């Protein structure tokens, strides 16, 4: 049975990394739900520990470390295991990000992961693969701790992010140094100084993205964002009245062209997912695109505090009266100014709004 499996894998060797990556993605899509659930935490922790272990086993295999041991007959499967756990972790993070209505950041994150995957396939030299392996490992390790630590301690801020990054940097550096000392073949193939410089460069780059507010504030996620004609809180629920989108734009529920009657309010309703018991100050930053300058101009910023735990997110709304025509966006941001998500819409004035296709939904 084992011989047949090996023969089958040899014939399809070049396709297996992609297959294992896709398999991990599909499996996580079907099984993972929310980052603060015990099952999700156990799975992610298992993936991270398994990926670390497999990297060590694989990188010392060429030194005959596993000759005449239990691991010897499984050495050929180690690259596939690395690909599976890397794909599993990457897909899990994409799944958590994809819950947001601001999908562009999630897409960017996914593109980075896919580039890492296919770069590993394109670069044939073994030395390049080792650099890519540890770079990818550090990337998912950093992301893992930036998710995991806020969930555990029920807090998230700049200091926590820096601590998360430092922990991932320490673990990755320790693993590289340990393998380098243990494996003569690794010492021949890579430069420890170059490898550590590459990891340090990635560390500085990710932190720069954070302070430039180019990455979303995980694990907060914008579940729902609606521009509405009216929002009312009734017995703990939110009754939201908004313009229906045309039927063929099935991917969103509300029309992004808002028809406003002079003297009425424009509401923006949002629900923000946060892990259980995590408290965080957030705000709606109302911005108008000035047609004369072509730049977004901040009109108002209204803050409130959210508490995590509700599966469909902590609900809240803000409103403005007598706003100008044109393109608008409401940035849903943290106290540090990081964007959780964006609600975009265009305002057009009209004396009558009777013919609008309005719908009222309770959240």
C-alpha atoms as one frame of an Amber mdcrd trajectory, in Angstrom:
protein
   0.000   0.000   0.000   2.795   2.367   0.964   4.744   1.499  -2.209   1.705
   2.272  -4.367   1.254   5.602  -2.630   4.906   6.522  -3.207   4.674   5.594
  -6.901   1.490   7.642  -7.278   3.106  10.654  -5.587   6.207  10.438  -7.791
   4.101  10.603 -10.957   2.292  13.721  -9.746   5.108  15.311  -7.812   4.965
  18.732  -9.463   1.226  19.086  -8.812   1.193  17.924  -5.202   2.151  21.212
  -3.459  -0.729  23.032  -5.151  -3.105  20.157  -4.389  -2.107  20.133  -0.728
  -2.428  23.912  -0.513  -5.944  23.822  -2.010  -6.892  20.886   0.216  -5.902
  22.841   3.311  -7.894  25.837   2.129 -11.058  23.810   1.467 -10.779  21.964
   4.781 -10.470  25.220   6.752 -13.377  26.785   4.855 -15.606  23.904   5.934
 -14.448  23.665   9.551 -13.314  27.067  10.852 -15.767  29.685  12.096 -14.517
  32.288  14.572 -11.086  32.950  15.994 -12.163  32.925  19.661 -13.802  29.478
  19.436 -11.851  26.731  21.254 -11.915  24.442  18.205 -10.395  27.129  15.962
  -7.695  27.931  18.498  -6.754  24.277  18.886  -6.617  23.748  15.105  -4.489
  26.852  14.467  -2.137  26.016  17.347  -1.778  22.453  16.012  -1.034  23.749
  12.507   1.567  26.184  13.818   3.302  23.581  15.999   3.183  20.995  13.184
   4.613  23.429  10.632   7.480  24.273  13.000   8.203  20.593  13.626   8.068
  19.660   9.932  10.456  22.476   9.008  12.974  21.146  11.487  12.552  17.505
  10.371  12.856  18.446   6.703  15.886  20.696   7.002  17.993  18.138   8.896
  16.907  15.153   6.775  19.789  15.568   4.282  22.282  15.027   7.089  21.088
  11.457   7.536  19.463  12.424  10.807  16.587   9.982  10.333  18.502   7.017
   8.895  17.300   3.759  10.439  14.648   5.576  12.464  10.866   5.676  12.379
  10.946   8.932  10.357  13.087   7.606   7.511  10.266   6.195   5.393   8.241
   9.391   5.808  10.968  11.875   4.784   9.545  12.235   1.270   6.237  13.422
   2.686   7.719  16.297   4.704   7.562  18.918   1.868   3.899  18.039   1.365
   3.214  18.326   5.087   4.880  21.752   5.123   2.745  22.807   2.169  -0.422
  21.499   3.826   0.135  23.265   7.162   1.283  26.465   5.458  -1.811  26.343
   3.255  -4.011  25.553   6.257  -2.754  28.526   8.251  -2.864  30.895   5.283
  -6.380  29.886   4.314  -7.571  30.218   7.911  -6.388  33.826   8.028  -7.993
  34.550   4.647 -11.279  33.091   5.933 -11.251  35.357   9.004 -10.417  38.410
   6.886 -13.027  37.561   4.250 -15.839  38.077   6.758 -15.251  41.809   6.379
 -17.304  43.888   3.931 -14.038  45.647   3.073 -12.716  42.793   0.952  -9.780
  44.575  -0.716  -7.437  44.087   2.226  -8.333  40.428   2.458  -7.645  40.022
  -1.253  -4.242  41.676  -0.888  -3.383  39.320   1.952  -4.443  36.311  -0.100
  -2.379  37.474  -3.104   0.724  37.629  -0.904   0.159  34.031   0.179  -0.396
  32.838  -3.393   2.775  34.651  -4.559   4.752  32.893  -1.813   3.302  29.537
  -2.867   4.026  29.858  -6.582   7.405  31.512  -6.046   8.343  28.352  -4.176
   7.338  26.363  -7.277   9.104  28.611  -9.804  12.439  28.897  -8.005  14.086
  25.512  -8.505  17.312  26.008  -6.582  17.196  24.442  -3.154  18.911  27.423
  -1.504  16.140  29.721  -2.726  13.500  27.325  -1.440  14.964  27.434   2.051
  14.866  31.202   2.093  11.269  31.111   0.908  10.299  28.453   3.438  11.473
  30.484   6.405  10.114  33.740   4.993   6.688  32.165   4.552   6.973  30.605
   8.002   7.713  33.971   9.608   4.830  35.600   7.733   2.234  33.099   8.977
   3.858  32.990  12.423   3.560  36.772  12.775  -0.056  36.679  11.599  -0.842
  33.816  13.977   0.356  35.684  17.063  -1.249  38.966  15.993  -4.555  37.041
  15.998  -3.932  34.771  18.934  -2.559  37.012  21.679  -5.422  39.580  21.602
  -7.886  36.674  21.795  -6.140  35.237  24.854  -5.672  38.437  26.856  -8.867
  40.213  25.663  -6.974  43.345  24.635  -5.623  44.809  21.430  -3.530  47.899
  20.845  -0.201  48.962  19.374   1.794  47.537  22.285   0.110  44.126  21.922
   0.867  44.113  18.196   4.527  44.892  18.860   4.707  42.127  21.474   3.117
  39.677  19.013   5.656  40.578  16.357   8.561  40.264  18.783   7.409  36.793
  19.889   7.151  35.595  16.276  10.568  37.099  15.463  12.107  35.360  18.478
  10.588  31.957  17.629  11.581  32.166  13.949  15.127  33.303  14.763  15.546
  30.554  17.365  14.354  27.908  14.870  16.732  29.121  12.147  19.717  29.267
  14.515  18.928  25.826  15.961  18.629  24.212  12.500  21.760  26.000  11.329
  23.784  24.638  14.259  22.309  21.147  13.963  22.491  20.660  10.190  25.819
  20.762   8.275  23.935  20.601   4.957  21.959  23.726   5.880  25.175  25.570
   6.716  26.452  24.773   3.213  23.273  25.896   1.491  22.373  29.149   3.222
  24.009  32.099   4.882  22.758  32.502   8.438  23.486  36.217   8.323  21.567
  36.641   5.069  18.652  34.582   6.386  18.373  36.540   9.638  18.693  39.823
   7.713  15.816  38.716   5.457  13.607  37.840   8.443  14.487  41.126  10.170
  13.625  42.994   6.975  10.226  41.297   6.837   9.680  42.141  10.508  10.403
  45.831   9.874   8.226  45.821   6.741   5.175  44.365   8.529   5.571  46.829
  11.387   5.883  49.679   8.886   2.638  48.539   7.243   0.986  48.565  10.656
   2.026  52.130  11.491   1.152  53.285   7.985  -2.280  51.689   8.578  -1.965
  49.466   5.516  -3.080  46.282   7.279  -6.414  45.705   9.052  -6.592  45.509
  12.867  -7.035  41.768  13.317  -8.969  40.137  14.914 -11.616  42.902  14.554
 -13.770  42.411  11.450 -16.508  44.543   9.904 -19.370  42.103   9.335 -22.018
  44.537   8.051 -21.974  48.108   6.749 -25.151  49.782   5.489 -26.030  53.356
   4.550 -29.651  53.765   5.671 -32.596  56.173   5.721 -33.453  55.327   9.305
 -32.093  53.273  12.197 -34.044  52.629  15.394 -33.189  50.492  18.420 -36.163
  48.444  19.662 -35.885  46.013  22.595 -32.211  45.362  21.991 -32.582  44.943
  18.206 -31.768  47.430  15.453 -34.430  48.196  12.853 -32.654  49.447   9.725
 -34.464  50.970   6.718 -32.377  51.183   3.544 -32.625  51.324  -0.234 -32.654
  47.908  -1.877 -30.028  47.145  -4.474 -31.191  45.961  -7.902 -31.622  42.175
  -8.073 -28.667  41.433 -10.369 -26.203  42.981  -7.888 -26.803  40.062  -5.550
 -23.483  40.428  -3.689 -24.758  43.413  -1.674 -28.092  44.233  -0.097 -28.266
  48.024  -0.140 -28.038  50.517  -3.007 -24.848  52.579  -2.748 -26.494  55.590
  -4.409 -28.300  57.253  -1.516 -31.247  59.514  -2.417 -31.610  62.121   0.311
 -34.485  64.447   1.018 -33.258  67.862   2.312 -33.455  68.201   6.086 -33.320
  64.450   6.799 -30.612  62.315   8.395 -28.220  59.934   6.665 -27.458  56.903
   8.842 -24.614  54.400   8.692 -25.196  51.123  10.534 -22.334  48.699  11.214
 -21.725  45.481  13.071 -18.164  44.671  14.111 -17.046  41.190  15.105 -14.647
  41.020  18.053 -13.560  38.037  20.179 -15.501  37.333  23.378 -14.974  39.887
  26.189 -12.624  42.016  24.100 -13.434  45.722  24.561 -12.263  48.300  22.077
 -12.921  51.946  21.253 -13.920  52.440  17.612 -15.269  55.343  15.554 -17.124
  56.239  12.365 -15.063  58.776  10.417 -17.321  60.547   7.888 -15.399  61.714
   4.794 -16.517  63.591   1.685 -14.674  63.634  -1.633 -14.138  67.297  -2.451
 -14.619  67.584  -6.250 -12.467  70.738  -6.399  -9.388  69.126  -4.843 -10.143
  65.463  -5.610  -9.241  64.569  -2.028 -11.160  63.010   0.839 -12.075  65.593
   3.447 -12.916  64.510   7.008 -16.253  66.025   8.057 -16.818  64.360  11.431
 -15.632  61.517  13.637 -18.030  59.869  16.103 -16.712  57.258  18.520 -18.152
  54.506  20.688 -16.939  51.356  22.461 -17.638  47.783  21.359 -17.669  44.554
  23.359 -16.862  41.270  21.628 -18.696  37.962  21.794 -21.756  38.343  19.550
 -21.440  36.047  16.541 -22.760  38.601  14.013 -20.869  41.486  15.572 -21.377
  44.411  17.945 -23.990  46.739  16.440 -23.918  50.511  16.305 -24.766  53.492
  14.115 -24.044  57.164  13.575 -25.820  59.771  11.463 -25.366  63.162   9.801
 -27.929  65.782   8.748 -27.901  68.029   5.667 -24.803  66.539   4.091 -23.614
  67.576   0.647 -24.084  65.730  -2.614 -21.227  63.638  -3.936 -19.096  60.669
  -2.998 -18.932  59.729   0.676 -17.185  57.092   2.731 -17.443  56.203   6.383
 -14.220  54.679   7.676 -14.812  52.340  10.607 -11.603  52.778  12.582  -9.929
  51.864  15.856  -8.649  54.372  18.415  -5.224  53.987  16.765  -6.682  54.997
  13.383  -6.521  51.569  11.723  -9.331  50.907   9.269 -11.564  47.954  10.161
 -13.716  48.516   7.090 -15.191  51.171   4.808 -18.812  51.977   3.892 -18.917
  53.806   0.552 -21.909  55.578  -0.987 -22.943  58.451  -3.250 -25.462  61.081
  -2.102 -27.983  62.595  -4.502 -30.571  65.168  -3.431 -34.273  64.824  -4.289
 -37.417  66.601  -3.074 -39.385  63.349  -3.044 -38.302  59.840  -2.059 -41.644
  58.071  -2.513 -40.544  55.872  -5.427 -37.548  54.418  -3.663 -37.402  50.652
  -3.106 -37.016  50.724   0.680 -36.627  47.666   2.860 -36.638  47.382   6.639
 -34.559  44.662   8.273 -34.048  43.824  11.951 -30.493  43.085  13.077
